């Protein structure tokens, strides 16, 4: 069996990223960098209205060969993402709209020209005859009887309603009861690179080749093949360098299907590069949740129950493959978070509205859930007159309970949640903040401290997803490991690396086992032609699943190499061992280079009985339990709120994270920092607003605010390391965590700062206007005029 | 998001540019840096037949320092002022404000004349130049005329340009040694368009005291005799009259109380800065 030798390159080493050599020099190859001979550009005619009947699409006769409309797409199936959950109502997402349009930006026609500008010229010549219907853009209104219907045959606008009740009655008499209405805004994932597709038909291979920046090439292949009626072998998906995915690039878009269909017929490559207006208004939307939530507790702050009605704005269609109930259906199961309490009730609705489909975004459902739950915990703390962290410490699952099955039967694998919180509270120094709050600030601002804690279920597998019945269910994750004749190693995986740093971290895992220099280990990914089937990169699963598969495959390679090594050393198999890149036996050793050279180039030196598998293996992996890893973190922040202008500044930010064994700690830090930036965007900046007719109001980054470098604090980051019991090396998924807590943390800090007014902010983003409106509406003050505001400066309780 | 086809010329002198814009058969747009026009072209919000790029005109790249003024050519960039390549007669006001305009990439190409003529109410130059008492000079088929900048801005994205006219320069008065100024911009992130701007100048030697509420829905609200905002005391900020300020912005057309609150606060902070300067 292989033995480990520390080399500074293996699991736990903060190795510099191999992929940065090209990415930081501007030599990455993204979809928009691809130039193919004869390639033409596509622009789409999109619906200008949110809801309407399509009475006609008039294409000037001379443009008929350059404009594709729905009637042209004979035999093409709409996109369907059906959930197997009881009562789910499926939607057909048309590739090009016919009969009806149900969102602004929905595709109506595809125009092809030699440049994008000319394609846009053509699009301007297509005349639409649309009969506008009343639109519904508010998910609560959409739930009401009499609301305009998106999919008339349903009879209502509900994709799915779920209900769970665990002994709720028992908590209803609790002495403390706080009810809040809490919501998170609709957002856009806004990766640096938007979507893009280049498609052509390869005559020699008999294949539709589609380059598209995507997180899950194999799933897109399946979905595309089904829409176009092709066999899987006739579709090849290549996902090259990808400039951020965050969930948006896990989706099969109608644009992909359109381009694929056309490429099969036109005899030249076509491409579509999403522009930012398309991205913001027509495609990349996420996050919009609404909660009506009640927390029940006793007077000592012990949580007795949570009762919640959660509504998620799913938009117009169920997206492939995650479906329209990805968020709401998870809300019910993850709302309890890391708390142990006896009574629970949750009803959820996934509601159809005349907006783009809601798509997964880093921290799927968890960000909203954490925000709702943690705001309620703080409200309970204020109600019972305790410090919020004291209330949390009373209710968190304790380390001696691990492994722990919570009230929704989530299986917490390991960890010490109270310790993470205690460390965060110590680092942010709550007593010092309380002392500071007793004095007026020289600049008149109000100081607040807040924190939150969450768990991040990652890499959940078959047993979790089988029940959902969506188009994909993850099974064994496979990896191929193949030694090359010079002693190097190729790893092939079906997940995709676009920021996860897997070109570095997966070789680190193989190195840990085989001792081959990381520089000589190459990761092949992002191409269905070259990689084993996988559901791809989502759900914080790659380190656990692909990492585990690479470890398993590397161990198989070690065994095969030991077999060949034993022959060469004229030793028995149980007398040899792979150590530091060489097979060592009683009489000497032979390097992996020599073993590879012998197998590939000097087979005459091997006996007939040698294992015919050689030095190549494809093998699947599942953790011992596939219910998911539970990483977790406590975040804490200090903010200053300007009561005159409503501005919020983050003065300090602390994260204490437990990701189990970290394969590359530097990469993990980067993941957490990036997630934090997005979480701060959710908390303070990002909001996709709509007017009453369903028109999106943010179509550029002047209207849709993203935090920039000057808005993101330098967080203080501490790691804990509780090894996951079921995974290779004890690794846990942490890819999304940074984005989960910030709205709750900053929200609690802002509410702490504003508690002198007796008001709370319960909606993200916490904009200056929302801060000022809350203060003006404060129950404890009558006069809200400018003089009163001025008097309030410097006045402290 | 690609522009429609258009023709492009880059004349060498103002007369050449005026000849192109005199053509009223074609839709003509002047480009002086393109930092606002570029995105508008890409989004097809403007679809001109002809773009006249005036950045090749030497006269518009000149700065002339006189005894009591400095005259900036229309194509002086924000970075020219930020970096001190253009002389400063405002005791650092223009240089400080320049540093806060959008992002450095925008400042490298964006020009003072282009920004003013684009007439976005939240543009920094409009507010600070109005506080400083700057004038703009326009040239057209009828000759030249100069008007105060606050009169040039007629509303959101609307400048007082007559047919065939273009802005050629901005004249900024030289502040006296005792002058003090303040500028406060309320926005949520670096580079964002401002939600409120307060700009203030007190120059007792020249008997000037001006205040501007900027980043309104329309033209800036200019208080030409701003001493009345300071109450009885001659020291700025000692008695800033928030109620009067609130009345002034309300009279200026600002109905929303929160908008008024942040505009009043921004001006008060600008006044306080001037007091501390």
Interface residues (C-beta under 8 A of the other chain):
Chain A: X115 X116 X117 X120 X121 X275 X276 X277 X644 X645 X646 X647 X684 X685 X700 X702 X705 X707 X708 X710 X711 X767 X768 X769 X772 X773 X776 X784 X785 X786 X787 X789 X790
Chain B: X1 X2 X3 X4 X5 X39 X43 X44 X186 X188 X189 X190 X191 X192 X193 X195 X196 X242 X243 X245 X246 X257 X258 X260 X261 X262 X264 X265 X266 X268
